[in-house]
Amino acid sequence: FEIGLAKDSWDDVTNTLKKDNKIKDGLGIGLLVESKGKIYDRFRNRIMFPIRNTSGHTIAFGGRALKKDDNAKYINSPESEIFYKSAEVYGLFESKQEINKQDQIIIVEGYTDVVALHKNGFGNCVATLGTAFTKLHIIKLLRYSKNIIFCFDGDQAGKNAAWKALVNCLPEIRDGVKIGFSFLKDGTDPDEICNNNPKEFQDILSKKKNLSEFMQEKE
């Protein structure tokens, strides 16, 4: 996944890009920010997750704060001419081969969930980029598999996110498309479960509800 680190500095990337005369490019893709006539790094003191397109090219970053008191736990690159957040998922490039092998895609909510699942044998896992699952997401993923399982937190927020995903999936449902929904116990995350007991996570997936079941339950 080429996970890295943004230094606790306001000008580390700025100085690097300045040497190569790439300040304008850095601003264009959101690595740098300009405010009140000053230019500084967007990502500081964060674990960095490169977001790659299906060709393997890095088109954006997600950054997780290292300090608990940071105002934002996660920040992403802003949208740019090479990055449209509502159409991209994290981990698709890394998962393509396993998705093809298993003919199934597991969708979770976070970067660390994807990394933990891959580490524990679930290499067909991707995540949305801190945004609701959109019609563009389902169109893209159905090119790789028609068997999709959403795995959300079991709290109300997770169920609301699942319902939004369902609504956005409905227009793209065709013969052969199978959509399932798995829910975790309140207060647990996919990465936590997988790191402790991969079999438990597999059991959760096996108990998934199909789309029609979830619709009827919601009603």
C-alpha positions in Angstrom: 0.0 0.0 0.0 3.1 2.3 0.1 2.0 3.8 3.4 4.2 6.7 4.4 4.5 9.7 6.8 4.1 13.4 6.4 6.6 15.2 8.7 5.5 17.6 11.4 6.5 20.5 9.2 4.8 23.4 7.3 7.2 23.4 4.4 8.7 19.9 3.8 6.8 19.2 0.6 6.8 22.9 -0.3 10.6 23.0 -0.3 10.8 19.8 -2.3 8.5 21.0 -5.0 10.1 24.4 -5.0 13.5 22.8 -6.0 11.8 21.2 -9.0 9.8 24.3 -9.9 6.5 22.4 -9.2 4.8 24.7 -6.8 1.9 25.4 -9.2 1.4 21.7 -9.7 1.5 21.1 -6.0 -1.3 23.7 -5.5 -3.3 22.2 -8.4 -3.5 18.8 -6.9 -3.9 20.0 -3.3 -0.5 18.9 -1.8 0.0 22.5 -1.0 -2.3 25.2 0.2 -2.1 29.0 -0.4 -3.5 31.4 2.2 -2.9 35.1 2.8 -0.1 35.1 0.3 1.7 32.1 2.0 2.1 28.6 0.7 2.4 25.6 3.0 1.9 21.8 3.2 -1.6 20.5 3.4 -0.5 17.2 5.2 1.5 17.6 8.4 2.3 15.0 11.1 0.1 12.3 9.5 0.2 8.7 8.4 -0.2 8.9 4.6 -2.2 6.6 2.5 -1.6 7.0 -1.3 -4.9 6.7 -3.3 -4.1 5.0 -6.6 -6.2 4.7 -9.7 -6.8 1.3 -11.4 -3.6 1.8 -13.4 -1.6 2.1 -10.1 -0.8 5.9 -10.5 -1.1 7.9 -7.3 -3.8 10.5 -7.8 -4.4 11.7 -4.2 -3.7 11.0 -0.5 -5.5 10.3 2.7 -3.8 11.4 5.9 -4.5 10.2 9.4 -3.5 12.4 12.3 -0.9 11.1 14.6 -2.0 13.3 17.5 -5.3 12.6 19.2 -6.1 16.2 19.7 -5.8 17.1 16.0 -8.9 18.9 14.7 -9.4 16.4 11.9 -8.6 12.7 12.4 -8.6 12.2 8.6 -8.2 14.6 5.7 -8.1 13.8 2.0 -6.7 15.6 -1.0 -9.2 18.0 -2.5 -10.7 17.1 -5.8 -8.6 18.1 -8.8 -8.3 17.4 -12.5 -7.0 14.0 -11.7 -9.0 13.1 -8.6 -12.8 12.9 -8.3 -13.6 11.6 -4.9 -17.1 10.3 -5.6 -15.8 8.0 -8.3 -12.7 6.5 -6.6 -12.3 3.8 -4.0 -9.3 3.0 -1.8 -7.5 -0.3 -2.5 -9.0 -1.2 -5.8 -5.7 -1.3 -7.6 -4.2 -3.5 -4.8 -7.3 -5.7 -4.8 -8.0 -6.3 -8.5 -6.3 -9.7 -8.8 -8.0 -11.1 -5.7 -11.4 -9.7 -6.7 -11.0 -11.4 -10.0 -10.0 -14.7 -8.3 -12.8 -14.7 -5.8 -15.4 -12.8 -7.9 -16.4 -10.8 -4.9 -15.8 -7.3 -3.5 -16.0 -6.4 0.2 -16.6 -2.7 0.9 -15.7 -1.2 4.2 -15.4 2.4 5.5 -11.7 3.1 6.2 -8.2 2.9 5.0 -7.0 1.0 8.0 -9.9 -1.5 7.6 -8.7 -2.3 4.1 -5.1 -2.7 5.1 -6.0 -5.0 8.0 -8.3 -7.1 5.9 -5.7 -7.6 3.2 -3.1 -8.6 5.9 -5.5 -11.2 7.2 -6.4 -12.9 4.0 -9.3 -10.7 2.7 -7.5 -9.3 -0.3 -10.7 -8.4 -2.2 -11.5 -5.4 0.1 -11.9 -1.7 -0.8 -13.2 1.4 0.9 -14.9 4.6 0.0 -12.9 7.8 0.7 -14.8 9.3 3.6 -17.9 9.9 1.5 -21.2 8.1 0.9 -21.2 5.3 -1.6 -22.3 6.7 -4.9 -23.8 5.6 -8.2 -20.3 6.2 -9.8 -18.8 3.8 -7.2 -21.2 1.0 -8.1 -20.8 1.5 -11.8 -17.0 1.2 -11.4 -17.0 -1.8 -9.1 -19.5 -3.8 -11.2 -16.9 -3.9 -13.9 -14.8 -6.1 -11.6 -17.5 -8.3 -9.9 -21.2 -8.5 -9.7 -21.0 -9.9 -6.1 -20.6 -7.1 -3.6 -20.8 -7.1 0.2 -21.0 -3.9 2.2 -19.6 -4.2 5.7 -20.7 -1.4 8.0 -20.6 -0.6 11.7 -23.7 -1.9 13.5 -24.7 1.4 15.0 -27.3 3.8 13.6 -24.7 5.7 11.6 -23.6 2.5 9.9 -27.1 1.4 9.1 -27.8 4.9 7.6 -24.7 4.6 5.5 -25.8 1.2 4.3 -29.3 2.5 3.4 -27.7 5.3 1.3 -25.5 2.7 -0.4 -28.6 0.6 -1.2 -30.5 3.6 -2.7 -27.5 4.4 -4.9 -27.1 0.8 -6.0 -30.7 0.3 -7.0 -30.6 1.9 -10.5 -27.6 -0.3 -11.4 -29.1 -3.6 -10.3 -29.2 -6.1 -13.3 -29.6 -9.8 -13.6 -26.7 -11.5 -11.9 -25.9 -8.6 -9.6 -25.9 -9.7 -5.9 -25.6 -7.1 -3.2 -25.2 -8.1 0.5 -25.0 -6.2 3.8 -23.1 -7.3 6.8 -23.2 -5.4 10.1 -20.7 -5.4 13.0 -21.4 -5.3 16.6 -21.6 -1.8 18.1 -18.3 -0.3 18.9 -16.2 -2.7 16.7 -14.3 -2.1 13.5 -13.4 -4.5 10.7 -9.7 -4.0 11.3 -10.1 -4.8 15.1 -12.0 -8.0 14.4 -9.7 -9.2 11.7 -6.6 -8.6 13.7 -8.0 -10.5 16.6 -9.9 -13.3 14.9 -10.2 -13.5 11.0 -12.6 -16.4 11.3 -15.0 -14.2 13.2 -15.0 -11.7 10.4 -15.6 -14.4 7.9 -18.6 -15.5 9.9 -20.0 -12.0 9.9 -19.7 -11.9 6.1 -21.4 -15.3 5.8 -24.4 -14.0 7.7 -24.9 -11.1 5.3 -28.4 -9.9 4.4 -29.3 -9.6 0.7 -30.6 -6.4 -0.7 -34.3 -7.3 -0.5 -34.0 -8.5 3.1 -32.4 -5.3 4.1 -35.1 -3.2 2.3 -37.9 -5.1 4.0 -36.2 -4.8 7.4 -35.8 -1.0 6.9 -39.5 -0.7 6.0 
